[in-house]
């Protein structure tokens, strides 16, 4: 029987991220995946700003950017009749290089430290797999199927099968990152609830080496990342990170029809190959629970969203980074029982909010698509009027999909058992990010006087106590109580006035994931209580 600290089931981006972060924290884990290798299939294609900030925390942001779409490519979004006609609507969004320059030039807390990155799932999965395999505390095992588990007070015994050979793995904890059909979730008897099978489409991956360079400029939409087609089939063409692969979604009846639809969307002859095609259903579903004793679920196993808004994989990566430090804290002995209790409390509320954001964006897209009329392409006054109406509605409604900065960066953990929450708090917004140091929020990014980012000074392990604006507050008792639990603590003096003005407080206590535990102008009245809440030991 093999033994490990954490058994992770499922090696998609969420499971791989969890394995890497645990591995970098020195936690022993085994990652199993039923497939023999990562598959060349289109799924997610954008890591958002918050995800890239977290990848930066573990030293992977630059590696991911090097593997993804090159930085000078436009990220514009179009509504078109076809690729060989002028667009009905163009929504301009900065390339990664432009977005990075904007981040560099902005210092009011409203900007992320890292902008988004277009990277296809079939690119990021092999990349993360190679990184996980390089970590001595991580064992990556593809071609291994999860069968069942039994858990007791001290651990979990899982049955797995590799090449027809059954074996058992004993782990302190198990995490199911095994997708929407999650066998781990099903064995736990946890239900997914919400809106299922809202629409069924086909998704096809095409290789077309010439399309990106041949998109007509002037007489066509120009280069970008998304091309929404104004038709009655919900057709949607997505450029992948290589610029030679393209994903088409459309409501058609067969794989063969997808080829014809691709040709119709492109609108001019190109050489292409359809590499894959399969049906899929839109769902807005949330698990009743994220945990059963020593077994957890994360990613699509816990929440299914419509890709509209780009919140699926990114929410799952957030699950992984949240759970990782909490598992490590527990295994290292300093995390109290409420550390792991907080995972479901915190991440399920984010899952629920992001399902709401996905619904909001999807309804916006449906609204402008409902403006389609069969004569929209006609060169008549009626056709022209219908095109104008659809474009004007899309100019409002399509932005709901592509401008989700509030949902991405502004989520705040409410009533968490390991945060010194206070009544009230800023509103949760989907499309607007308002910097805040309210307990539970992500610490806003700020550039310091020497040009470095405060985020880069924060240690990955343990807690950080920020002492801002040259405060003379005596925090010795708080430091003593946190350290007495065994939790790593770094006290960081930040004299830079810009940070003090932006954050509004002299003292801020941060968790390893940069979420705020407590803030104050002076040391807390009951430092022992603050320390016990932060470390999960409060009663």
C-alpha positions in Angstrom: 0.0 0.0 0.0 1.4 3.4 -1.0 1.1 6.2 1.5 1.0 9.9 0.9 -0.3 13.1 2.5 -2.8 14.1 -0.3 -4.2 12.0 -3.1 -5.5 14.2 -6.0 -7.9 12.7 -8.4 -7.9 14.4 -11.8 -5.0 16.1 -13.7 -6.7 18.9 -15.4 -5.5 22.5 -14.7 -7.1 22.5 -11.2 -5.6 19.2 -10.0 -2.2 20.0 -11.5 -2.2 23.4 -9.9 -3.1 21.9 -6.5 -0.3 19.3 -6.9 2.3 22.0 -7.8 1.4 24.3 -5.0 1.3 21.5 -2.5 4.6 20.2 -3.9 6.3 23.6 -3.5 5.1 23.6 0.1 6.8 20.3 0.6 3.6 18.3 1.0 3.7 14.8 -0.4 1.0 14.1 -2.9 0.0 11.6 -5.5 -1.8 12.9 -8.6 -3.8 10.3 -10.6 -5.5 10.7 -14.0 -7.4 8.1 -15.9 -6.3 9.4 -19.3 -2.9 8.1 -20.5 -1.7 11.7 -21.4 -3.1 15.2 -21.6 -5.5 15.4 -24.6 -5.4 17.9 -27.4 -8.9 19.2 -26.9 -10.2 22.7 -26.7 -11.7 23.8 -23.3 -10.5 26.9 -21.5 -8.4 29.4 -23.3 -7.7 32.3 -20.9 -6.1 32.6 -17.5 -7.6 35.8 -15.9 -5.7 38.4 -14.0 -6.2 36.9 -10.6 -5.2 33.5 -11.8 -2.0 34.9 -13.3 -1.3 36.7 -10.0 -1.5 33.4 -8.1 0.7 31.7 -10.7 3.2 34.5 -10.2 3.2 33.7 -6.5 4.6 30.3 -7.3 7.0 31.5 -10.0 5.0 30.4 -13.0 3.6 33.5 -14.6 6.4 34.1 -17.1 6.6 30.4 -18.0 2.9 30.4 -18.8 3.2 33.5 -20.9 6.0 32.1 -22.9 3.9 29.0 -23.7 0.7 31.0 -24.5 -0.4 33.5 -27.1 2.4 36.0 -28.0 2.1 39.3 -26.2 1.5 41.5 -29.3 -1.7 39.8 -30.5 -4.9 41.8 -30.3 -7.5 40.6 -27.8 -10.4 42.3 -29.7 -13.9 40.7 -29.8 -16.1 41.0 -32.9 -19.7 40.4 -33.9 -19.7 39.4 -37.6 -21.7 38.0 -40.4 -18.6 36.2 -41.6 -14.8 36.6 -41.5 -14.8 38.2 -45.0 -17.1 41.1 -44.3 -16.7 44.2 -42.2 -17.8 43.5 -38.6 -21.1 44.6 -37.2 -19.3 45.4 -33.9 -15.7 45.6 -32.7 -14.9 45.6 -29.0 -11.3 46.7 -28.4 -9.3 45.0 -25.7 -5.5 45.4 -25.1 -3.0 42.8 -26.1 -1.0 41.3 -23.2 1.9 43.7 -23.9 -0.5 46.7 -23.8 -2.2 45.4 -20.7 1.1 44.9 -18.9 2.0 48.5 -19.8 -1.3 49.7 -18.4 -0.6 47.7 -15.2 2.8 49.3 -14.9 1.4 52.8 -15.3 -1.4 52.4 -12.9 -0.9 52.8 -9.1 -4.3 53.4 -7.5 -5.0 49.7 -6.6 -7.5 49.2 -9.5 -5.0 47.3 -11.7 -3.8 43.7 -11.2 -0.1 43.0 -10.9 -0.5 40.5 -13.8 -2.9 40.9 -16.7 -4.7 38.0 -18.4 -3.0 35.5 -20.6 -4.6 33.6 -23.5 -3.4 30.0 -23.2 -5.3 27.0 -24.4 -6.0 24.1 -22.1 -4.1 21.7 -24.3 -1.1 23.9 -23.8 -1.3 24.6 -20.1 -2.0 21.0 -19.1 1.3 19.5 -20.5 3.2 22.5 -19.1 1.8 22.1 -15.6 2.3 18.3 -15.8 6.0 18.8 -16.5 6.3 21.2 -13.6 4.5 18.8 -11.2 6.7 15.9 -12.3 9.8 18.0 -11.5 8.9 18.3 -7.8 10.3 15.6 -5.5 7.3 15.5 -3.3 4.8 15.0 -6.1 4.1 11.7 -7.9 2.2 12.1 -11.2 0.5 9.0 -12.5 -1.5 9.1 -15.7 -3.3 6.0 -16.9 -4.5 5.4 -13.3 -8.2 5.2 -12.6 -9.8 6.0 -9.3 -12.2 3.3 -8.2 -13.5 3.9 -4.7 -12.4 5.0 -1.2 -13.1 4.4 2.4 -12.3 7.1 5.0 -11.9 6.9 8.8 -10.8 9.2 11.6 -7.2 9.1 10.5 -7.2 9.0 6.8 -8.6 7.7 3.5 -7.9 4.4 1.7 -8.5 4.7 -2.0 -8.7 1.9 -4.6 -7.1 2.6 -7.9 -6.4 0.7 -11.1 -3.4 1.0 -13.4 -3.3 -1.0 -16.6 -5.8 -3.5 -15.1 -3.7 -3.9 -11.9 -5.6 -2.8 -8.7 -3.8 -1.2 -5.8 -4.6 0.9 -2.7 -3.3 4.3 -1.7 -3.5 5.5 1.9 -3.7 9.3 2.2 -4.4 11.8 4.9 -6.7 13.6 2.5 -8.3 13.2 -0.9 -9.3 15.9 -3.3 -11.5 15.2 -6.3 -10.6 17.5 -9.2 -12.2 15.0 -11.6 -14.6 17.1 -13.5 -18.3 17.6 -13.8 -19.0 13.8 -13.8 -16.8 13.5 -10.7 -16.7 9.9 -9.4 -15.4 11.3 -6.1 -18.3 13.6 -5.7 -20.7 10.9 -6.7 -19.3 8.4 -4.1 -19.8 11.1 -1.5 -23.5 11.4 -2.5 -23.1 15.2 -3.1 -25.6 16.6 -5.6 -25.1 19.3 -8.2 -28.1 21.6 -8.3 -29.1 24.5 -10.5 -29.9 24.9 -14.2 -28.7 21.9 -16.3 -28.7 21.4 -20.1 -29.6 25.0 -20.9 -28.4 24.6 -24.5 -26.6 21.9 -26.5 -24.0 22.8 -29.0 -21.2 21.1 -30.8 -17.6 22.2 -30.3 -15.0 21.5 -32.9 -11.3 22.1 -33.0 -9.9 23.1 -36.4 -6.3 23.5 -37.7 -6.1 26.2 -40.2 -2.5 27.5 -40.6 -3.5 30.4 -42.9 -6.6 31.9 -41.4 -5.0 34.3 -38.9 -2.8 35.9 -41.5 -5.5 36.0 -44.1 -8.3 37.7 -42.0 -9.2 40.6 -44.2 -8.2 44.0 -42.6 -10.5 46.7 -43.8 -12.9 44.5 -45.7 -13.1 42.1 -42.7 -13.1 42.2 -38.9 -9.4 42.2 -38.4 -7.4 40.1 -35.9 -8.8 39.3 -32.5 -9.6 36.5 -30.2 -13.4 36.0 -30.4 -15.7 36.1 -33.4 -19.4 35.9 -32.6 -21.5 35.2 -35.7 -24.9 36.9 -36.0 -26.8 33.8 -37.1 -29.5 31.4 -35.8 -27.0 28.7 -34.7 -25.1 30.6 -31.9 -21.9 30.2 -33.9 -18.8 31.4 -32.1 -15.2 31.2 -33.4 -12.3 31.3 -31.0 -8.7 31.8 -31.8 -6.5 29.5 -29.8 -3.0 30.4 -28.5 -1.1 29.0 -31.5 -3.1 31.2 -33.9 -3.3 28.2 -36.2 -5.9 26.4 -34.2 -9.5 27.6 -33.9 -12.5 26.4 -31.9 -16.0 26.7 -33.3 -19.2 26.4 -31.2 -22.4 26.0 -33.1 -25.9 24.5 -32.8 -25.7 21.9 -35.7 -26.9 18.3 -35.9 -23.7 16.5 -37.0 -20.0 16.6 -37.1 -20.1 17.0 -40.9 -22.3 20.0 -40.5 -19.6 21.6 -38.4 -17.2 21.6 -41.3 -19.8 23.3 -43.5 -20.4 25.8 -40.7 -16.7 26.6 -40.3 -16.5 27.3 -44.1 -19.6 29.5 -43.8 -18.2 31.5 -40.9 -14.8 32.0 -42.5 -16.4 33.0 -45.8 -13.5 32.5 -48.1 -11.6 29.3 -49.1 -8.9 28.0 -46.7 -7.2 24.8 -46.2 -8.2 23.2 -42.8 -8.5 20.0 -40.9 -11.2 19.3 -38.2 -9.2 17.6 -35.4 -12.1 16.9 -33.1 -15.8 17.5 -32.7 -18.2 16.7 -29.9 -21.5 17.9 -28.3 -21.6 19.7 -25.0 -24.3 21.2 -22.8 -24.4 24.5 -21.0 -24.9 24.1 -17.3 -25.1 26.4 -14.2 -24.7 23.9 -11.4 -23.3 24.1 -7.8 -22.5 21.3 -5.4 -24.4 21.1 -2.2 -21.1 20.6 -0.3 -17.4 20.9 -1.1 -16.3 18.5 1.7 -17.1 15.3 3.5 -14.6 14.8 6.4 -11.2 14.1 4.8 -12.4 14.3 1.2 -12.8 17.5 -0.8 -13.9 18.5 -4.3 -12.7 21.4 -6.4 -13.1 22.8 -9.9 -15.8 21.4 -12.2 -16.5 18.7 -9.6 -17.9 21.5 -7.4 -19.3 24.0 -9.9 -20.2 24.1 -13.5 -20.6 27.4 -15.3 -21.3 28.4 -18.9 -17.9 29.5 -20.4 -19.4 32.9 -21.0 -17.4 35.2 -18.8 -14.4 32.9 -18.6 -14.9 31.9 -15.0 -14.8 28.1 -15.1 -11.2 27.1 -15.0 -10.2 30.3 -13.2 -12.7 29.6 -10.4 -11.2 26.1 -10.1 -7.7 27.4 -9.9 -8.8 29.7 -7.1 -10.2 26.6 -5.3 -6.8 24.9 -5.7 -4.8 27.8 -4.3 -7.2 28.2 -1.4 -7.2 24.6 -0.4 -3.5 24.0 -0.9 -2.2 26.3 1.9 -5.0 25.1 4.2 -4.0 21.4 3.7 -0.4 22.3 4.2 -1.1 24.2 7.4 -3.1 21.3 8.8 -0.5 18.7 7.8 2.3 20.9 9.2 0.5 21.0 12.5 -0.2 24.7 13.0 -3.6 24.9 11.3 -6.6 24.5 13.6 -9.7 22.6 12.7 -11.4 25.7 11.2 -8.7 26.1 8.6 -10.1 23.2 6.6 -13.7 24.0 7.6 -13.2 27.4 5.9 -12.5 25.9 2.5 -16.2 25.0 1.7 -17.4 28.2 3.4 -15.2 30.5 1.3 -15.0 28.8 -2.0 -18.6 27.7 -2.3 -19.8 31.3 -2.0 -17.3 32.2 -4.7 -18.7 29.4 -6.8 -22.2 30.6 -6.3 -21.3 34.2 -7.2 -19.5 33.1 -10.3 -22.4 31.0 -11.4 -24.5 34.2 -11.1 -21.9 36.1 -13.1 -21.9 33.5 -15.8 -25.7 33.6 -15.9 -25.6 37.4 -16.2 -23.1 37.3 -19.0 -25.0 34.5 -20.8 -28.3 36.3 -20.6 -26.6 39.3 -22.2 -25.3 37.3 -25.1 -28.8 35.7 -25.6 -30.3 39.1 -25.6 -28.3 40.4 -28.5 -28.6 37.1 -30.3 -32.4 37.4 -30.1 -32.1 40.4 -32.3 -31.1 38.2 -35.3 -33.4 38.2 -38.2 -33.2 36.0 -41.3 -32.8 39.0 -43.6 -29.9 40.6 -41.6 -27.4 40.1 -44.4 -29.6 41.5 -47.1 -28.4 44.6 -48.9 -31.7 46.4 -48.2 -32.8 49.2 -45.9 -34.5 46.5 -43.7 -31.3 44.4 -43.6 -29.2 47.4 -42.8 -31.6 48.4 -40.0 -31.6 44.9 -38.5 -27.8 45.0 -38.5 -27.7 48.3 -36.7 -30.2 47.1 -34.1 -28.3 43.9 -33.4 -25.0 45.8 -33.2 -26.3 48.4 -30.8 -27.7 45.8 -28.4 -24.5 43.7 -28.7 -22.4 46.8 -27.9 -24.1 46.8 -24.4 -24.8 43.1 -23.8 -21.6 41.5 -25.2 -19.5 43.6 -22.8 -21.0 41.6 -19.9 -19.0 38.6 -21.1 -15.7 40.3 -21.7 -15.6 42.7 -18.8 -15.7 40.6 -15.6 -13.0 42.3 -13.6 -15.1 42.6 -10.5 -15.8 38.9 -10.4 -12.2 38.1 -11.2 -10.5 40.3 -8.6 -13.1 41.7 -6.3 -14.4 38.6 -4.6 -14.4 38.8 -0.8 -14.9 36.0 1.7 -17.9 36.8 3.9 -18.4 35.4 7.4 -15.4 33.1 7.1 -14.4 31.3 10.3 -10.8 32.3 9.8 -11.3 36.0 9.0 -12.1 38.8 11.4 -15.2 39.8 9.5 -17.2 42.9 10.4 -20.7 43.7 9.4 -21.3 45.4 6.1 -18.6 45.5 3.5 -18.4 46.6 -0.1 -20.9 45.3 -2.7 -20.0 42.3 -4.8 -19.8 43.6 -8.4 -19.3 41.5 -11.5 -17.9 44.1 -13.9 -16.3 46.7 -11.7 -13.4 46.3 -9.3 -13.1 48.7 -6.4 -9.9 48.3 -4.4 -10.6 47.4 -0.8 -8.8 46.2 2.3 -12.1 45.0 3.9 -11.4 41.7 5.8 -11.8 38.8 3.4 -10.8 40.8 0.3 -7.7 40.4 -1.8 -4.9 42.9 -1.0 -4.9 45.4 -3.9 -1.8 45.6 -5.9 0.5 48.6 -5.4 3.9 49.7 -6.8 6.3 50.8 -4.1 8.7 53.7 -4.3 11.6 51.6 -5.6 9.4 50.2 -8.5 8.8 46.8 -7.0 5.4 45.3 -6.3 4.3 44.8 -2.7 2.8 41.5 -3.7 6.3 40.3 -4.6 7.6 41.0 -1.1 5.0 38.8 0.5 6.2 35.3 1.5 4.2 32.4 0.1 4.2 30.5 3.4 2.4 31.6 6.5 1.1 35.0 7.5 2.3 38.5 6.8 1.8 41.4 9.1 2.1 44.7 7.2 3.2 47.7 9.2 2.4 50.7 7.0 3.3 54.4 6.9 6.1 54.2 9.5 3.6 53.2 12.2 5.0 52.8 15.7 2.2 50.5 16.8 3.4 47.8 19.2 2.4 44.4 17.6 4.5 42.2 19.8 1.6 40.4 21.5 -0.1 39.6 18.2 3.2 38.3 16.8 3.7 36.2 19.8 0.3 34.6 19.7 0.5 33.8 16.0 4.0 32.3 16.3 2.9 30.3 19.3 0.6 28.3 17.1 3.6 27.3 15.0 2.4 29.3 12.0 5.1 31.1 10.0 4.8 34.9 10.4 6.7 37.6 8.6 6.5 41.2 9.8 7.0 43.6 6.9 7.6 47.3 7.4 6.3 49.2 4.4 7.1 52.9 4.9 6.0 53.9 1.4 3.3 56.5 1.7 1.4 55.3 -1.5 0.7 52.0 0.2 -0.6 53.6 3.4 -2.8 56.0 1.5 -4.2 53.3 -0.7 -4.9 50.8 2.1 -6.1 53.3 4.6 -4.8 51.4 7.7 -1.5 51.2 9.6 -1.7 47.4 10.2 -3.0 44.6 7.9 -2.7 40.9 8.6 -2.6 38.7 5.4 -3.0 35.0 4.8 -0.7 33.1 2.4 -3.2 33.7 -0.5 -3.1 37.5 0.0 -6.6 37.7 1.5 -6.9 40.0 4.5 -7.6 38.5 7.9 -7.6 41.7 10.0 -6.8 45.4 9.7 -6.5 48.2 12.2 -4.9 51.5 13.1 -3.5 50.0 16.4 -2.7 46.6 17.6 -6.0 44.6 18.3 -7.6 44.8 21.7 -7.6 41.0 21.9 -4.5 39.8 20.0 -5.0 36.3 21.2 -8.4 36.1 19.6 -7.2 37.5 16.3 -4.4 34.9 16.3 -6.7 32.1 17.1 -9.2 33.1 14.3 -6.4 33.5 11.7 -4.9 30.1 12.5 -8.2 28.2 12.7 -8.2 27.6 16.5 -11.0 29.8 17.6 -13.9 28.3 19.5 
